[in-house]
Amino acid sequence: MVASGAGAAGRDLRLAGVTKAFGSFAAVEDVTLTVLRGSFFALLGPSGCGKTTTLRLVAGLERPTRGRIWLGEDDVTDTKPYRRPVNTVFQNYALFPHLDVFENVAFGLRRRGVADVRRRVAEALDLVELGHLARRKPGQLSGGQQQRVALARAVVNRPEVLLLDEPLGALDLKLRRQMQIELKRIQTEVGLTFVHVTHDQEEAMTMADTIAVMNAGRIEQLGAPVALYEAPATAYVANFLGQSNLLRAAVTDRTGSEVGFEVAGRRLRMPAARCPTQSRQLLAGVRPEKIHIATARTGGSPPGAHPNVLPDGVVTDASFAGVSTQYLVRLPWGQELVVFTQNLGVGDVIPVGEQVTLSWEPAHTFGLDGSQDASAGVQTVAEAPRTTAVAAAAAGAVGS
């Protein structure tokens, strides 16, 4: 697997058949990938999927049970952590409370006897826009400012690879979103390879050039955020990266350009290119924001505009979320679909109990092998504390 990059200075990072076992448990299993120099790469997955262990293997804090790790042509598998051109930013920042911001950033340079410490620290602090706070102590800074100091301390050493282990996890939602933009800006400006571990889907999609979705120690799928979101290869990826409605379906016909399928007696279609499986039993997927919802009051779509139609749904939940309204709709066979509608006007929210018709474009459908677990990758409330009430309720309904 190869991650795309910007072709900046430095060397590609390569993992070849890397496995890390703790006794009989394999935390990372046969991971092979290439992160091109200068790219922003994200390891995305839930707790326990192996993403942090993979990061620790790259840092040299763990040694692989099998496999090799390379930087360019150099095998660094057995290289001590302090001899690798790699730095790590942790979630807790690990700043020295007795040193001011300047000395925190300068610490590694002074230990290595680097010349021109003052200029390099000033440049690093300017990069994170904290030059004016150089003489403050960490305890006098906000969480976001501390995170920037930790980033400056790592960048000032000019590593070839910067590892970020849930660096925004301790920040509140608004600040975390601001820092996502800042991290991407800094990575673009310095041209370093960033490898970022996160369980936050939005965080990964906002910042990364390439995402590796991990599941049970393996890479489930790797690619650009848009490619993974629009064309998930498995039910796990479809459910974990955003939300998906997965419908049990059976293929009725295939042509060179289209696949026809049936869901509870309703005939629907999708492009053949979006249905790579040859199985007759499908999971037909559609994202919540792709679905149009209509009532007798609001009127339906123009004829032929949304030829995939599921009538006789009933709204079981409606949550106004400002930018959108999020619905749960129960279909006649009992499955509930999630629907997001953008709030473009001052219209009424469709009330619970209202009968509705759902429709969407065939091109927005994707097909997966029907032998998969339709609920794979669905996060529970405990696993995803920031999930909306509608999404949490939908987690129990996917594939029902």
FILUMSE-221604 format. One line per 2 residues: number of its first residue (from 1); for each residue y, x, z negated of C-alpha. Coordinates in pm, whole numbers. Example, Ala and Ser with C-alpha at 12.3 -4.5 7.8 and 13.67 -1.06 7.14 Angstrom:
2
1	-450:1230:-780; -106:1367:-714
This chain:
400
1	0:0:0; 343:135:93
3	680:31:-51; 983:49:174
5	1279:266:84; 1617:391:192
7	1509:741:289; 1725:911:27
9	1681:1268:-96; 1374:1337:-305
11	1001:1285:-259; 774:987:-226
13	578:881:-532; 208:818:-459
15	-72:677:-673; -422:720:-528
17	-709:520:-679; -554:534:-1026
19	-757:380:-1308; -681:392:-1681
21	-952:276:-1918; -931:240:-2296
23	-1296:236:-2394; -1464:-37:-2189
25	-1132:-204:-2102; -958:-105:-1776
27	-583:-155:-1826; -516:-27:-1472
29	-786:-45:-1207; -790:135:-871
31	-416:119:-804; -315:282:-477
33	44:266:-355; 331:470:-215
35	690:427:-332; 920:578:-73
37	1203:797:-198; 1531:624:-271
39	1380:276:-306; 1411:22:-588
41	1053:-73:-671; 944:-337:-924
43	613:-377:-1103; 603:-748:-1186
45	352:-932:-1400; 282:-1100:-1733
47	211:-918:-2059; -115:-728:-2046
49	-135:-700:-1666; -113:-318:-1665
51	243:-266:-1543; 369:-67:-1847
53	50:142:-1852; 113:225:-1485
55	466:334:-1573; 335:553:-1857
57	88:715:-1619; 373:808:-1383
59	576:941:-1676; 283:1153:-1797
61	259:970:-2128; -96:865:-2035
63	-351:1047:-1822; -556:858:-1562
65	-926:808:-1625; -966:840:-1247
67	-730:894:-954; -434:1117:-881
69	-55:1091:-892; 162:1279:-644
71	530:1354:-594; 557:1454:-233
73	290:1721:-182; 272:1809:-553
75	-15:1669:-760; 147:1592:-1099
77	-153:1419:-1256; -200:1698:-1512
79	165:1801:-1540; 320:1766:-1886
81	580:1487:-1916; 868:1726:-1983
83	785:1921:-1666; 795:1617:-1438
85	1122:1533:-1256; 1101:1188:-1412
87	1310:1010:-1678; 1248:680:-1856
89	1484:410:-1985; 1318:196:-2252
91	1398:-155:-2371; 1517:-32:-2713
93	1739:239:-2548; 1645:501:-2819
95	2003:622:-2862; 2090:866:-3140
97	2305:663:-3385; 2474:972:-3536
99	2593:1102:-3197; 2878:955:-2995
101	2831:828:-2639; 2927:1162:-2482
103	2681:1361:-2693; 2403:1108:-2638
105	2439:1156:-2264; 2477:1534:-2298
107	2175:1578:-2527; 1915:1659:-2260
109	2153:1888:-2069; 2235:2091:-2380
111	1866:2130:-2470; 1797:2273:-2123
113	2100:2499:-2130; 2256:2339:-1822
115	2598:2466:-1721; 2902:2242:-1670
117	2785:1978:-1919; 3129:1821:-1952
119	3169:1750:-1580; 2819:1609:-1537
121	2847:1382:-1842; 3189:1259:-1727
123	3045:1176:-1384; 2752:989:-1537
125	2977:788:-1767; 3211:704:-1480
127	2908:582:-1282; 2826:330:-1555
129	3197:259:-1616; 3199:381:-1977
131	3420:688:-1957; 3676:525:-2187
133	3415:483:-2463; 3289:842:-2462
135	3373:904:-2831; 3235:584:-2975
137	2907:567:-3165; 2621:346:-3033
139	2667:107:-3327; 3017:28:-3201
141	2891:-84:-2860; 2756:-412:-2728
143	2397:-440:-2610; 2502:-415:-2248
145	2712:-104:-2317; 2422:61:-2501
147	2199:-11:-2204; 2450:164:-1977
149	2460:467:-2205; 2080:492:-2192
151	2099:470:-1814; 2369:741:-1796
153	2161:968:-2023; 1870:935:-1781
155	2070:968:-1459; 2263:1275:-1577
157	1939:1476:-1566; 1912:1402:-1192
159	1544:1304:-1194; 1364:1231:-871
161	1221:913:-1020; 1381:691:-1284
163	1140:466:-1473; 1278:150:-1633
165	1055:-27:-1888; 1194:-382:-1938
167	1544:-231:-1976; 1722:-569:-1981
169	1481:-751:-2211; 1703:-732:-2518
171	2011:-880:-2347; 2116:-1243:-2337
173	2079:-1436:-2012; 2438:-1404:-1883
175	2462:-1033:-1960; 2117:-971:-1816
177	2225:-1122:-1484; 2539:-907:-1480
179	2334:-597:-1550; 2091:-680:-1269
181	2381:-645:-1024; 2503:-329:-1197
183	2161:-163:-1193; 2125:-226:-821
185	2476:-89:-760; 2402:227:-958
187	2068:280:-784; 2235:248:-444
189	2515:489:-538; 2295:766:-682
191	2013:721:-430; 1736:778:-686
193	1394:616:-675; 1386:343:-942
195	1053:207:-1065; 1125:-99:-1276
197	875:-282:-1496; 950:-647:-1570
199	788:-985:-1636; 1102:-1163:-1511
201	1057:-1295:-1155; 1429:-1347:-1094
203	1506:-995:-1216; 1252:-843:-976
205	1366:-1049:-678; 1736:-983:-747
207	1710:-605:-762; 1397:-474:-592
209	1348:-368:-232; 974:-401:-290
211	770:-583:-556; 412:-520:-662
213	275:-830:-835; 13:-715:-1088
215	-277:-915:-1226; -545:-789:-1464
217	-476:-424:-1388; -472:-459:-1010
219	-202:-511:-748; -238:-871:-630
221	20:-839:-350; 294:-593:-252
223	592:-650:-27; 958:-742:6
225	1074:-1025:-225; 1131:-1271:62
227	789:-1197:214; 608:-1249:-118
229	797:-1568:-193; 766:-1730:149
231	412:-1611:228; 212:-1556:-92
233	-138:-1424:-25; -302:-1580:-329
235	-258:-1874:-564; -174:-1626:-842
237	125:-1488:-647; 233:-1836:-533
239	247:-1958:-893; 374:-1646:-1068
241	655:-1558:-825; 863:-1872:-856
243	687:-2210:-857; 458:-2368:-603
245	299:-2706:-545; -61:-2643:-440
247	-248:-2940:-289; -624:-2955:-243
249	-675:-3012:130; -936:-3008:407
251	-874:-2879:761; -906:-3151:1025
253	-816:-2955:1340; -687:-2617:1457
255	-493:-2522:1767; -336:-2193:1866
257	-12:-2285:1696; -94:-2544:1429
259	-343:-2634:1160; -394:-3000:1076
261	-517:-3088:729; -572:-3391:510
263	-459:-3451:152; -594:-3767:-15
265	-618:-3942:322; -274:-3829:448
267	-260:-3618:766; -27:-3318:743
269	39:-3001:948; 141:-2637:913
271	192:-2342:1152; -133:-2154:1219
273	48:-1828:1141; 107:-1951:784
275	-261:-2028:729; -450:-1697:761
277	-768:-1828:596; -1044:-1969:815
279	-1189:-2175:531; -1213:-2550:585
281	-1111:-2612:224; -747:-2521:163
283	-481:-2498:-98; -177:-2622:95
285	138:-2490:-70; 503:-2594:-60
287	788:-2467:-278; 980:-2727:-488
289	1316:-2667:-318; 1166:-2730:28
291	1074:-3091:-53; 1301:-3386:29
293	1288:-3679:-214; 1398:-4028:-109
295	1402:-4375:-260; 1459:-4714:-102
297	1811:-4695:-253; 1904:-4349:-125
299	1737:-4382:212; 1489:-4150:377
301	1516:-3868:626; 1589:-3925:994
303	1268:-4010:1185; 1069:-3697:1264
305	1290:-3470:1054; 1022:-3413:790
307	688:-3501:948; 484:-3402:641
309	517:-3717:430; 362:-3826:100
311	466:-4183:8; 421:-4388:-309
313	519:-4121:-559; 663:-4210:-899
315	922:-4001:-1085; 781:-3906:-1426
317	1054:-3663:-1534; 1411:-3584:-1422
319	1611:-3291:-1561; 1973:-3231:-1460
321	2026:-2852:-1458; 2381:-2830:-1322
323	2325:-2660:-988; 2014:-2868:-926
325	1813:-3163:-1050; 1446:-3099:-1114
327	1190:-3377:-1080; 824:-3429:-1156
329	668:-3681:-917; 321:-3826:-971
331	132:-3905:-653; -125:-4186:-617
333	-422:-3957:-685; -265:-3835:-1013
335	-129:-3492:-920; 232:-3420:-1013
337	457:-3222:-778; 775:-3040:-876
339	1085:-3111:-663; 1424:-2936:-685
341	1728:-3103:-529; 2062:-2926:-499
343	2353:-3115:-651; 2585:-3130:-350
345	2778:-3439:-452; 2831:-3678:-740
347	2517:-3878:-680; 2302:-4041:-946
349	1989:-3876:-1076; 1681:-4070:-968
351	1557:-4242:-1284; 1211:-4201:-1433
353	978:-4472:-1304; 1143:-4500:-960
355	912:-4503:-658; 987:-4223:-410
357	868:-4068:-86; 831:-3690:-56
359	860:-3508:276; 902:-3153:408
361	891:-2948:725; 546:-2827:837
363	698:-2477:874; 759:-2471:498
365	387:-2511:423; 153:-2218:358
367	-226:-2224:345; -455:-2039:102
369	-833:-2022:67; -939:-2337:-117
371	-1193:-2154:-333; -911:-2013:-548
373	-804:-2151:-884; -494:-2360:-812
375	-356:-2288:-1159; -391:-1906:-1137
377	-62:-1738:-1228; 91:-2047:-1389
379	275:-1935:-1700; 248:-2129:-2024
381	551:-2205:-2240; 453:-1916:-2470
383	430:-1673:-2176; 757:-1787:-2015
385	1010:-1884:-2284; 1292:-1925:-2032
387	1098:-2170:-1813; 1263:-2509:-1777
389	1110:-2817:-1934; 1017:-2948:-1591
391	845:-2623:-1493; 659:-2614:-1822
393	536:-2969:-1770; 439:-2884:-1413
395	227:-2592:-1534; -27:-2840:-1662
397	-23:-3041:-1343; -70:-2782:-1067
399	-391:-2849:-881; -486:-3141:-1105
